[in-house]
Amino acid sequence: MHDTQTKQERAIIVGVALQETEHFEMSMAELASLAQTAGAEVVNTYSQKRERYDSKTFVGSGKLEEIRQMVEADEIDTVIVNHRLTPRQNTNLEVALEVKVIDRMQLILDIFAMRARSHEGKLQVHLAQLKYMLPRLAGQGIMLSRQAGGIGSRGPGESQLELNRRSIRHQIHDIERQLKVVEKNRQTIRDKRLDSETFKIGLIGYTNAGKSTIMNLLTDKKQYEANELFATLDATTKQLYLKGRFQATLTDTVGFIQDLPTELVAAFKSTLEESRHVDLLLHVIDASDPNHSEHEKVVLTILKDLDMLAIPRLAIYNKMDKVETLTATAFPNIRLSARAQDARQTLRHLLIDEIRDLYEPFTITVASKDAYKLHQLEKIVLLDRYDFAEPVEEISGHIVSHNKWQLDVFYEE
């Protein structure tokens, strides 16, 4: 009999802390989680304080020798560096250590390649990997001649690692052409959604904050959720009903992370734009993470880059069952545990209250003969009460200002 199980790669993490580097320990811990998500066993961590990165080998010669001895003694398969390496640094490290060396950016790209499910998601990841690979063809080091699998080598496939620049540029052009077609179809769907007066809600947050769990809680439809980084990559929109027939859509998007590869920011622009035209953003925050304040800042920075800071935002501090105290920095906010029994009811009620604050109150009078129109009204308005009186009904509620024109059909002439 033969053992068909894939051998788990043994990896070590390497980082350099510069004087101006903030939150270095958080970044290193996050890198270890990323490596585990990609399927590696993190054996050890090495860090060094320097004024600047070594232009040849990223770390100093003494630390490099220490790492080399560790690689040899513990049968390490992969060295993962917590920074973007230049092609020269990558090649020199692989020559010196005689094992595979990847950087933080390639690791994230690898995880995205592993998690992409939709046709568009796979195209976007493929494009990002090719753009990352293109300037590294000149090195022709171990990285570009790998024939084995494992983390850092998923995606385009081993044959593409041998292609020259012209061939890769041709592939990039072809994928960009395909993505334009996909984006055109997505834009058509988005335009139809914008033309409808359905209230739109977007879920955003740092990776593994619990966005998919919140989505499942609100919609009763199962979205893949797991305690792992980047469990969701493809934007997913589902119907949501609040307070009777009031219709809304809820969109779940890819989680944010610090130092997101620029290739992925560009490639996933169309996916992230699913949340650019919403009426309300739900910013999900993992309250149990000791670095949640820094995660909030990362999300706000990306929102600023996407010109989305003006969209009304409600912070949801999730996983409150795992913390005793919390210093909230995002307002307005609600605090809950999505796993609690009353979480669904609590969140829906608070969501209705938040939508009411965004809507303008109104009162109209509808003739009894037009009562059939109430069904349509309930889809776009949060109704508070009906006062039944002959021959008319007085209705009060809340409606968003840009929907107000729809009320014209309910007024008696």
Disulfide bonds with the S-S distance in Angstrom:
none
